[in-house]
Amino acid sequence: MSSTARRTRIAALLAVVGPGLLAGLSDDDPAGITTYSVLGADHGYQLLWVLLLSTVALVIFHGLAARMGVVTGQGLIGLVRQRYGVAVGGAVLAALVVANIGTTCAEFAGIAAGFELFGITRYISVPSAAVIVSLLVLRGSFHRVERLLLLVSTVFLAYIASGFMSHPDWGAALHGTFVPTMPMTGEAIAIVTATLGTTLAPWGLSFMQSYAVDKKLRIEDLKLERIDVITGAVLTGVIGFFVVVACAATLHRNGLHIADAADAAVALQPLAGKAAGTLFAVGLIGAAFLAASILPLSTAYSVCEYAGVEAAIDDPYRDARTFYMTYGIVTLIGATIVLAPNAPLVTILVGTQVLNAVLLVPLLLAMVGLARDRDLMGGFASGRAGTFVYSLTTVVVVVCVVTLGVTTLLG
Amino acid sequence: MLRHVLLLTGVTGRDVLGPDGRVIGRLGDLTVRLGEQPGPRVVERLFVSRRRTPNLVLPWDVVANFGSDQVVLAIGGADLIEFEIDSLASALGPDEVLLGRDVLDTQIIDVVGQRLARVADVVFIQTPDSRLEVLGVEVGFGGVLRRLGLGRIVPGFGNDVVAWSDLHLTSDRGHLVQLGTPRAAVHRLDAAALAALVSRVDTDAATEILAAHEPGMAADAVRAAHADVGERMLRAMPETDAARVVAAMPEEHARRWSRRLASAPALFGRRALRSRVWPHRRHLIRGPRV
């Protein structure tokens, strides 16, 4: 390949990347990091194979979301309304909005916990973060927003560094990744299902598709977009791997248990050094900031698609009031709940996790149905083999979600 | 005489009866032709879904009475066999679209109001000879709330109807059929309006719209559009088509565009410009309240 052709191809790839990386990496939000930390602290390297499984599920469904967005030129909720009517679309949207607000709370709670590790009160960190993410989307152009969010994503490197500093047993880590074994305890089942549930999230799927539409990707871009999706999903899995490894090499080896990611950052300091704990905390803040930007954005896209109101990040406020109002309201509610002194934050976070898991089921079923629809997808409709893979993945997720639901409800 | 206004979501799902009063099936959808016939756009055929027997696509002529809660046919029994279909795709005429499948809940371009909107309902009026004439489509959230049964609970969303003659369908079939219909709204646009339209639809649909116009008009539209949008269109076209459009530009513009296309772009002209180029307007059609 000549250098000019190589440069053109790299330029083409750089023009396409974004949706897969952002949708994938934002799945590694504080809820995800907490789940991975608990997975590593409680079970060591043994359950690392779950990350491999969730990465495969992420590649399959984020790839499908991107393809549907590119082929139909519409976001997921808009397509659900078109294909299944206003009642089904409205029910899915309502559940998505509630779940997204709850998840936004979780992201702001992550920002609060992360900054409190550095002695900064949540009454400064949370409002500041809310203002920054709002200004970022309200004032920034599409490409500026995208570049800034991708820049924020580099903070995930902190987890990789933190993992190396913990001096893990790489042989045991590789064995745990590729040789699945499962302790048949309720606790282990719950953490396995929670890992799958936090990685493949409804808001991530809807964001992926809407963002591919907003970016005006074309059918010719699909090959390169697949690279973007796979890269995003693999990085998501790799970061999860290093979080688990860091906690397995330190907390698990010393028999320590943790409740959340902030606990993990504190517990890491005496075991792996202050730098490892600090990097872990920085990663938590960055992850929460990225997801706190993506969640309201995903909600705003979905509301506008359902309502039939035109919206894009590049639109000024006067042309896309519904879009920006939705973004602002979701951000405001999320931040306010975290700051409210007597808000039942734990109940909200657990309820959100369950709602996200439950919502995933109809959303995946709808996606399988939409992918098969030749009227919508034309020559890009999924054939028998594709439908089998999507259905199989959906069945695995459904089994996990049902198990998660049962274990959550039974405590 | 006061003529009745009907909505697609109000008429589909009605029982379809034979002349003997027995239920034949349910009204699943209605078709219209987007072709060249003069006069108002009337419903051409009815799609009737049946259980355990093949579905039907019936011409309007066989409707004896289009009542408020049921449709009565003038024929039944063995006379229906010739209208049975194996698949909808093969039953539709080349310029025929299904209002439920290809229009309802899909996105449309309102070429006069200059916006992208989603169809909440299709609005008909009953003609003196009892046919259904398509007036236009209702857009906006008011129609959605009404369909959800929340119209009275959440008031404040008015009716907003786009005349049938002023819209461009973006559903796969609707888009293609309208492109092939010279009288369709998309072919009556001037360069500025065409530029605004191609800025809003996805890139592939936009290039198809430009390809359906003469190179001179396509060139004017590219020049009228935002430079990034124009570049995105030209790069998406087959090279020969893009060269024809550039060649149709005034000499100085053609030179500039040729230079621009020859250089490798950092972002491939992908600017997410959708509604910035057009102001938002609402326009209510005067007539009976929907």
HADDOCK unambig.tbl for C-alpha pairs under 7 A between the chains (distance, minus, plus):
assign (segid A and resid 8 and name CA) (segid B and resid 264 and name CA) 6.35 0.50 0.50
assign (segid A and resid 11 and name CA) (segid B and resid 266 and name CA) 5.90 0.50 0.50
assign (segid A and resid 15 and name CA) (segid B and resid 266 and name CA) 6.89 0.50 0.50
assign (segid A and resid 15 and name CA) (segid B and resid 267 and name CA) 4.87 0.50 0.50
assign (segid A and resid 15 and name CA) (segid B and resid 268 and name CA) 6.61 0.50 0.50
assign (segid A and resid 73 and name CA) (segid B and resid 202 and name CA) 5.72 0.50 0.50
assign (segid A and resid 81 and name CA) (segid B and resid 105 and name CA) 6.49 0.50 0.50
assign (segid A and resid 82 and name CA) (segid B and resid 105 and name CA) 4.67 0.50 0.50
assign (segid A and resid 82 and name CA) (segid B and resid 106 and name CA) 5.64 0.50 0.50
assign (segid A and resid 86 and name CA) (segid B and resid 144 and name CA) 6.67 0.50 0.50
assign (segid A and resid 87 and name CA) (segid B and resid 148 and name CA) 6.24 0.50 0.50
assign (segid A and resid 142 and name CA) (segid B and resid 272 and name CA) 6.69 0.50 0.50
assign (segid A and resid 214 and name CA) (segid B and resid 272 and name CA) 5.94 0.50 0.50
assign (segid A and resid 215 and name CA) (segid B and resid 270 and name CA) 6.81 0.50 0.50
assign (segid A and resid 215 and name CA) (segid B and resid 272 and name CA) 5.83 0.50 0.50
assign (segid A and resid 216 and name CA) (segid B and resid 202 and name CA) 6.32 0.50 0.50
assign (segid A and resid 216 and name CA) (segid B and resid 203 and name CA) 6.73 0.50 0.50
assign (segid A and resid 216 and name CA) (segid B and resid 270 and name CA) 6.61 0.50 0.50
assign (segid A and resid 216 and name CA) (segid B and resid 272 and name CA) 6.67 0.50 0.50
assign (segid A and resid 218 and name CA) (segid B and resid 203 and name CA) 6.59 0.50 0.50
assign (segid A and resid 218 and name CA) (segid B and resid 204 and name CA) 6.94 0.50 0.50
assign (segid A and resid 307 and name CA) (segid B and resid 140 and name CA) 6.66 0.50 0.50
assign (segid A and resid 307 and name CA) (segid B and resid 141 and name CA) 5.52 0.50 0.50
assign (segid A and resid 308 and name CA) (segid B and resid 117 and name CA) 5.16 0.50 0.50
assign (segid A and resid 308 and name CA) (segid B and resid 118 and name CA) 4.33 0.50 0.50
assign (segid A and resid 308 and name CA) (segid B and resid 140 and name CA) 6.27 0.50 0.50
assign (segid A and resid 309 and name CA) (segid B and resid 117 and name CA) 5.98 0.50 0.50
assign (segid A and resid 310 and name CA) (segid B and resid 116 and name CA) 5.92 0.50 0.50
assign (segid A and resid 310 and name CA) (segid B and resid 117 and name CA) 6.61 0.50 0.50
assign (segid A and resid 312 and name CA) (segid B and resid 272 and name CA) 6.84 0.50 0.50
assign (segid A and resid 312 and name CA) (segid B and resid 274 and name CA) 6.79 0.50 0.50
assign (segid A and resid 314 and name CA) (segid B and resid 272 and name CA) 5.99 0.50 0.50
assign (segid A and resid 314 and name CA) (segid B and resid 273 and name CA) 6.14 0.50 0.50
assign (segid A and resid 315 and name CA) (segid B and resid 275 and name CA) 6.23 0.50 0.50
assign (segid A and resid 315 and name CA) (segid B and resid 276 and name CA) 5.51 0.50 0.50
assign (segid A and resid 316 and name CA) (segid B and resid 276 and name CA) 6.91 0.50 0.50
assign (segid A and resid 319 and name CA) (segid B and resid 275 and name CA) 6.68 0.50 0.50
assign (segid A and resid 319 and name CA) (segid B and resid 276 and name CA) 6.91 0.50 0.50
assign (segid A and resid 319 and name CA) (segid B and resid 280 and name CA) 6.71 0.50 0.50
